[in-house]
Amino acid sequence: MSGGQLSQRLILKGRFRQIQMVSVVARCGSMQQAARDLAVSQPAITKAVSELEAELGLALFERHARGIRLTRFGRQVLPQLERILTATEQFSEAVARHQSLGASILRIAAVAAGISGLLARMVAPFCKAYPDILLKVDEVDGPAILSLAARDEYDLFICRNPDTLPEGWQFTPLLDDDHAIIAAPDHPLVGRSDVTLADLHAQTWQHPPAGIPADAILARLFADLPPPRMGGIATRSRTLNRAIITDMRLLSLAPVSIFQAEIRAGTLACVTYPLAGALRPLGVMRPVQSPGAAVDRFVAALAKSVANRGQSA
């Protein structure tokens, strides 16, 4: 059977309820628990799984001593099935929102630096100014942006200028960004103008996750010295990073945008020391052909927020 024939067969005979049941069974590892979670009978679960397996012509689950588990084929197709459910939920939310408020949904994917550096200060005023636009914001990793744009899952991206722009998309830079040495505000190196490389080497550092620019910059900083002492955690979590900087008295090499709110509030501070390795600016990646007024309004509000910030600085 060709892919096109199977697609038509699933459109004619497949049901969202079957996909939902398969997803819950995969999560629970038990048809009995899936039935309880969905408030249906176990035979209904068994029937739905069997019907979908029959349409696909391949088994999704196999039995073992403690219950059932996904087959190799099941593990391969489960992410696609879950994306169908997610898309259905998003469609339903959009319809419900239009019915109740006549509102539109703006789907935004943003890297962590974009959330803290650009979105945090403008989303509240925007939502107040445009109550008919519902923002759905997801935090994503930078390397995933190109594939997400190709799948048309988001209306725009808040990110750094990518190496390659997807066809039909454009990038507008909005905010310059640099790495800085981040510390607790009462760290002994904060406030000093005479910090030396030896001073930095004598401190304990937060271990940057492998592969991010900070990892390479830190390696170059101490290239002629033994590796400095490192704290026992490497994480991309902004919340965890903030906690270990203050609670473990670590120095952290990070983009200023990541901890902009904390630096502004005085709960974190920068150590004065020149660093090499400029970052690409943060900005917005959006389709060349505008998908609607909601995107246009949001991008304009974002640019205005950055401009106002520069004037008040």
Order of alpha helices (4+ residues) and beta strands (2+ residues): alpha-alpha-alpha-alpha-beta-beta-alpha-beta-alpha-beta-alpha-beta-beta-beta-alpha-beta-alpha-beta-alpha-beta-alpha-beta-beta-alpha
